[in-house]
């Protein structure tokens, strides 16, 4: 079986939810004998020096890329208000990418074209023009729901109106894409239901973003007691969730417990977050080794107020046996049980009470971390999920 994977950014290095999701699944498909070729944008926002990409990955995935300046242009964003197109989507169209894609399709006979993220559906017409491959959308999120939730949280009237407009246009676009694809791969059962409600009637495979669990031995002994957050900080829901935590929750925690420190890390950290740094709040930006960073700290916080899909860092934290405090929104789509393998806290007071519970009950905290590891082994092992996707793709060809 031959699969062409289309990606909105190079899936290397696998450092955040998006790249980990694209990288791990394609690696798992290769492990099961699938021939995978990757065509990706190398974007201005997430630019990768290609000579630093792992040579084995480049070789096994036949990686090719096309440069794209995907930075937000204020004038174009403003003028887009008077258009019917989604600005989130249209800035990912490239004539160079289209030409490269067509050239690859003419030279190769693919069975499956897997589009990672809804943005890559811009090229469905190009694929249909040349190839008879089955077109699969791997939806990492229900995109319009993210912007709808952000709009609901926004206080500024103009920003609220603009975010609502973006959400409406994304909904229209997502519905149109669902009518053009041959199959759908989602991250969660909840999102599958939403896509069905949006009118999709074709075959679906549920394949959450996962890890090779056996390669992630948990480290139980952590010195001291610290809170930490790790996530892509160029993603707006992460920014808004952490600002809520830093403004509403953290001041009360630090006043109550003098022994507790907070660590914040993530790629592309906005400058304003460094203003919160002091002797007990460490803002670190990008860290070279996410798992080593997690293992140095004791209690993971995920204060998301908006979003969709699965929070990959929660899955990674569970695989490492970390105790996690998350909002319901942050844990959406996971097979969790509150107080068994994760702690759910949706309000300021619930967050504070959850930290108090963990700080006062180290054995309970240890048990929750162990149960989180068991959950990851049962549901989020890449070997199992990759096998399911490979089998699903085979059925599409029958």
C-alpha positions in Angstrom: 0.0 0.0 0.0 1.3 3.5 -0.9 0.2 6.5 1.1 0.9 10.2 0.3 0.7 12.3 3.4 0.0 16.0 3.0 1.0 18.1 6.0 0.5 21.9 6.7 4.0 21.9 8.3 7.0 19.6 8.4 6.2 16.9 11.0 9.8 17.1 12.4 10.9 17.6 15.0 7.9 16.1 16.8 7.7 18.7 19.6 4.0 19.6 19.9 0.6 18.1 19.4 0.4 18.6 15.7 3.8 17.4 14.7 3.7 14.5 17.2 0.3 13.4 15.7 1.6 13.5 12.1 5.0 12.0 12.8 4.0 9.1 15.1 1.1 7.9 12.9 3.2 7.9 9.7 6.0 6.1 11.5 3.6 3.4 12.7 2.2 2.9 9.2 5.8 2.4 8.0 6.3 -0.1 10.7 3.3 -2.1 9.3 4.8 -2.2 5.8 3.0 0.8 4.3 5.1 2.9 1.9 4.6 6.6 3.0 5.7 9.7 1.2 5.3 13.1 2.9 4.7 16.4 1.1 4.6 19.3 3.6 4.8 23.0 3.8 7.8 24.4 5.4 6.2 27.5 6.9 7.5 30.8 8.0 5.8 30.2 11.4 7.3 26.8 12.0 10.3 26.9 9.7 12.6 23.8 9.8 16.2 23.8 8.5 15.9 20.7 6.4 19.6 19.7 6.8 18.8 19.1 10.5 16.0 16.7 9.9 16.7 13.1 10.9 18.1 11.4 7.7 16.3 8.2 8.5 13.0 10.0 8.7 13.7 11.8 5.4 14.6 8.6 3.7 11.8 6.3 5.0 9.2 9.0 4.3 10.6 10.4 1.1 10.1 13.9 2.5 9.6 16.9 0.2 8.6 20.3 1.2 7.5 23.7 -0.2 8.1 27.0 1.5 5.1 29.0 2.6 4.9 32.4 4.2 1.8 31.7 6.4 2.2 34.7 8.6 -1.0 36.7 9.3 -1.1 39.8 7.2 -3.2 42.5 8.9 -4.4 44.1 5.7 -5.3 40.8 4.0 -7.0 39.7 7.1 -9.0 42.9 7.1 -9.9 42.8 3.4 -10.9 39.1 3.9 -13.9 40.4 5.9 -15.5 41.4 2.6 -14.8 38.0 1.1 -16.8 34.8 1.6 -13.6 32.7 2.1 -12.1 31.6 5.4 -8.9 33.5 6.0 -7.7 30.6 8.3 -7.8 28.4 5.2 -7.0 30.5 2.1 -3.6 31.6 3.4 -2.5 28.0 3.0 -3.1 28.0 -0.8 0.1 27.9 -2.8 0.6 27.6 -6.6 4.1 26.1 -5.9 2.6 23.5 -3.6 -0.1 22.7 -6.2 2.5 22.2 -8.9 4.7 20.0 -6.7 1.7 17.9 -5.7 0.6 17.4 -9.3 4.1 16.4 -10.3 4.3 13.8 -7.5 0.9 12.4 -8.4 1.9 12.0 -12.1 5.1 10.1 -11.1 3.6 7.8 -8.5 0.5 5.6 -8.2 -0.8 6.1 -4.6 -3.6 4.1 -3.0 -4.3 6.7 -0.3 -3.8 10.4 0.0 -4.0 11.4 3.7 -4.6 15.1 4.3 -3.6 16.0 7.8 -5.7 19.0 8.9 -8.6 20.6 7.1 -6.3 23.2 5.5 -4.9 20.6 3.1 -8.3 20.0 1.6 -7.6 23.0 -0.5 -5.8 20.5 -2.9 -8.6 18.0 -3.3 -9.3 19.3 -6.8 -5.6 18.8 -7.8 -5.7 15.2 -6.4 -8.9 14.3 -8.2 -7.6 15.7 -11.5 -4.7 13.3 -11.6 -5.1 10.4 -9.1 -7.6 7.7 -8.4 -6.3 7.4 -4.8 -8.8 7.4 -1.9 -8.8 10.8 -0.3 -8.7 10.6 3.5 -9.0 13.6 5.8 -7.3 13.1 9.2 -9.1 15.8 11.2 -7.0 16.8 14.2 -9.8 19.1 15.4 -13.3 20.3 14.6 -11.8 23.6 13.7 -14.9 25.8 13.7 -15.7 24.8 17.3 -12.3 26.2 18.5 -13.1 29.6 17.1 -16.7 29.5 18.3 -15.5 28.9 21.8 -12.9 31.6 21.6 -15.6 34.0 20.4 -17.8 33.0 23.4 -15.0 33.9 25.8 -14.0 37.2 24.1 -15.1 40.4 25.8 -14.1 42.9 23.1 -17.2 43.4 20.9 -15.3 43.8 17.6 -13.0 40.8 18.3 -16.0 38.8 19.3 -17.8 39.6 16.1 -14.7 38.8 14.0 -14.1 35.4 15.8 -17.7 34.5 15.3 -17.3 35.3 11.6 -14.2 33.1 11.3 -16.1 30.3 13.1 -19.1 30.5 10.7 -16.9 30.5 7.6 -14.9 27.5 9.0 -18.1 25.6 9.6 -19.2 26.2 6.0 -15.8 25.1 4.7 -15.7 22.0 6.9 -19.1 20.9 5.8 -18.1 21.3 2.1 -14.9 19.2 2.6 -16.9 16.4 4.3 -18.8 16.0 1.1 -15.7 15.6 -1.0 -13.6 13.0 0.8 -13.7 9.2 0.7 -13.0 8.5 4.3 -12.4 10.3 7.6 -9.9 9.6 10.5 -10.8 11.4 13.7 -9.1 11.7 17.1 -12.2 11.0 19.3 -15.6 9.4 19.3 -17.1 12.8 20.2 -15.7 14.4 17.1 -16.9 11.6 15.0 -20.5 12.3 16.2 -20.1 16.0 15.5 -18.9 15.3 11.9 -21.9 13.0 11.4 -24.2 15.8 12.6 -22.5 18.1 10.1 -23.6 15.7 7.3 -20.7 13.2 6.9 -21.9 9.7 6.0 -18.8 7.9 4.8 -16.4 5.5 6.6 -14.6 6.6 9.8 -11.7 5.4 11.8 -11.0 6.8 15.3 -7.3 7.1 15.8 -6.2 9.4 18.7 -2.7 10.9 18.7 -0.6 8.4 20.6 2.9 7.5 21.7 5.1 4.4 21.7 4.3 3.7 25.4 6.9 1.0 25.9 9.6 3.6 25.1 8.5 6.0 27.8 9.3 4.5 31.3 7.8 6.7 34.0 10.0 8.3 36.7 8.3 8.2 40.0 10.8 10.1 42.2 10.5 13.9 41.8 12.3 16.2 44.3 10.1 19.0 45.7 6.6 19.9 44.6 6.0 22.0 41.5 3.3 22.8 39.0 4.1 22.8 35.4 2.4 23.5 32.0 3.8 22.5 28.7 2.1 23.2 25.3 2.5 25.0 22.0 2.2 28.6 23.0 1.5 29.9 19.5 -1.9 28.2 19.8 -4.4 30.7 21.0 -6.4 28.4 23.4 -3.2 27.6 25.3 -2.4 31.3 25.6 -5.9 32.2 26.9 -6.0 29.3 29.3 -2.6 30.0 30.8 -3.4 33.8 31.1 -6.6 32.8 33.0 -4.5 30.6 35.3 -1.8 33.2 35.8 -4.2 36.0 36.6 -7.0 34.2 38.5 -5.5 31.1 40.0 -1.8 31.3 40.5 -1.7 34.4 42.8 -4.0 32.6 45.3 -1.9 29.4 45.1 1.4 31.1 45.6 0.1 33.1 48.6 -1.3 29.9 50.2 1.7 27.6 49.7 5.2 29.1 49.9 6.7 25.7 48.9 5.1 25.5 45.5 6.7 26.9 42.3 5.2 27.1 38.8 7.0 26.3 35.5 5.7 27.2 32.1 7.2 26.0 28.9 6.3 25.7 25.2 7.3 26.6 21.7 7.0 30.2 20.5 6.2 31.6 23.9 4.7 35.1 23.5 6.8 37.9 25.1 4.0 39.0 27.4 4.3 35.7 29.3 7.8 36.5 30.5 6.3 39.4 32.4 4.8 36.9 34.8 8.2 35.4 35.6 9.7 35.7 39.1 11.5 33.6 41.7 8.6 31.2 41.9 7.2 31.4 38.4 9.7 30.2 35.8 8.8 30.9 32.2 11.2 28.8 30.0 9.9 29.0 26.4 10.9 26.0 24.3 12.6 23.1 26.1 14.9 20.7 24.3 13.4 17.5 25.7 9.7 17.6 26.6 9.7 14.3 28.5 12.7 15.1 30.6 11.0 18.4 31.4 7.9 16.6 32.5 9.8 14.2 34.6 11.5 17.0 36.6 8.2 18.3 37.9 5.4 16.8 39.8 1.9 18.2 38.9 0.8 19.0 35.4 -1.9 21.7 34.8 -4.0 22.0 31.6 -6.3 25.1 32.1 -7.8 25.1 28.7 -11.0 27.1 28.1 -11.4 26.3 24.4 -10.2 23.8 21.9 -11.0 20.6 20.1 -9.5 17.2 19.5 -7.2 15.6 22.1 -4.6 17.4 24.1 -1.5 15.5 23.1 0.5 16.7 26.1 -2.1 15.2 28.4 -1.6 11.8 26.7 2.1 12.3 26.9 1.9 13.2 30.6 -0.3 10.2 31.3 2.2 7.9 29.6 4.9 9.2 31.9 2.7 8.6 34.9 2.1 12.2 35.8 -0.8 13.4 37.9 -2.7 16.0 35.8 -5.2 18.7 36.8 -7.2 19.7 33.7 -10.4 21.6 32.9 -13.2 19.5 31.3 -12.4 21.2 28.1 -8.7 20.2 28.2 -9.6 16.6 28.9 -12.3 16.4 26.2 -12.1 13.3 24.1 -10.0 11.3 26.6 -11.2 8.0 28.2 -10.6 9.5 31.7 -12.3 9.0 35.1 -12.2 12.0 37.4 -10.2 11.3 40.5 -9.0 7.9 39.2 -6.6 8.8 36.4 -6.9 12.6 36.2 -8.4 15.5 38.3 -10.9 17.7 36.6 -11.2 21.4 37.8 -13.2 23.9 35.9 -13.3 26.9 38.2 -10.7 28.9 40.1 -11.6 27.4 43.4 -11.7 23.9 42.0 -8.1 24.4 40.7 -7.0 25.6 44.1 -8.7 22.7 45.8 -7.1 20.2 43.4 -3.6 21.5 44.1 -4.4 21.4 47.8 -5.5 17.8 47.6 -2.4 16.7 45.7 0.0 18.7 48.0 -1.6 17.2 51.1 -2.0 13.6 49.8 1.2 12.4 48.0 0.0 8.8 48.0 -3.3 9.7 46.3 -1.3 11.7 43.8 1.0 8.7 43.1 -2.0 6.4 42.6 -3.6 8.8 40.1 -0.3 8.9 38.1 -0.1 5.2 38.0 -3.7 4.9 36.8 -2.9 7.5 34.2 -0.1 5.3 32.9 -2.4 2.3 32.7 -4.9 4.3 30.7 -2.3 5.4 28.3 -1.2 1.7 27.8 -4.8 0.7 27.1 -5.9 3.4 24.8 -3.0 5.5 23.5 -0.3 3.1 22.4 0.8 4.0 18.9 1.4 0.4 17.9 -2.2 -0.5 18.4 -3.6 2.6 16.8 -1.3 2.4 13.8 -2.4 -1.2 13.2 -6.0 0.0 13.2 -5.4 2.7 10.7 -3.4 0.4 8.4 -6.3 -2.1 8.5 -8.8 0.7 7.9 -6.9 1.9 4.8 -6.8 -1.7 3.5 -10.6 -2.0 3.7 -10.9 1.3 1.7 -9.2 -0.4 -1.2 -11.3 -3.5 -1.4 
